Amino acid sequence: MKTAIETKNLTLSYGDSIIINELDLQIPKGEITVFIGGNGCGKSTLLRSIARLLKPKNGAVLLEGNAIAKMSTKDVAKQMSILPQSPVAPEGLTVLQLVKQGRYPYQTWLKQWTEKDEEEVTKALKATAIEDLKDRPVDSLSGGQRQRAWIAMTLAQDTDVILLDEPTTYLDMTHQIEILDLLYELNEKEQRTIVMVLHDLNLACRYADNIVAIKDRKIYAQGKPEHIVSCPLVKDVFGMDCQITMDPLFGTPLCIPFGKGRCILKEVVL
């Protein structure tokens, strides 16, 4: 297995509060990896550290074998892009202007806007189906439209590694699938390494080659969804009882949570 990203003895904290403790993690190159876990377990913190947005307390993050702490910001940005959670655009910025920001790492005093830049921006707008919104201010869009604009900016950056923190936030069911299908196609056709935080366990199982379950500041389990997702895992990681069955369309694990609700069956055995 080739490794795109590796953490060694990584410890992350906010002040004196340890969020991730002495973590050793390998993220496969050319695969889709999804971080799962309960609220506050450190998924987003880990993603931010991988993207060099959070300095480790101890340990290191390696990108293609190189310590990202020693790489220039532009060199990192040419290899790895990130869509953080709930990003905010400057007031009045249009969708086109936002998406063009994805090409910033490729600009220099001597090399300004090129045909390649224009091509990548056009491709990103088309891929996220927001071509007709390009002249609209970002702050005038609906939540779902705004999220697609940010994803387009991330795609325009044209990196081999794409990090996304809850990319389906604010999206309705149709657009959730469209975005995840888009990321899946980027992985399948272009072998991009995709690393995501997702709250929907069933979508994580459907799209991920590799799942990393996080609990108590460490990796609880890592591997293919069909190998690691189980009732005990869901109980231990999320504190929820469930039944795991097979998705009838994809054959991936399907989590059916226990709980209260309307039941049209005469008898239900839990």
Secondary structure, 3 states (H helix, E strand, C coil): CCEEEEEEEEEEEECCEEEEEEEEEEEECCCEEEEECCCCCCHHHHHHHHCCCCCCCEEEEEECCEEHHHCCHHHHHHHEEEECCCCCCCCCCEHHHHHHHHHHHHCCCCCCCCHHHHHHHHHHHHHCCCHHHCCCEHHHCCHHHHHHHHHHHHHHCCCCEEEEECCCCCCCHHHHHHHHHHHHHHHHHHCCEEEEECCCHHHHHHHCCEEEEEECCEEEEEECHHHHCCHHHHHHHHCCCEEEEECCCCCCEEEEECCCCCCCCCCCCC
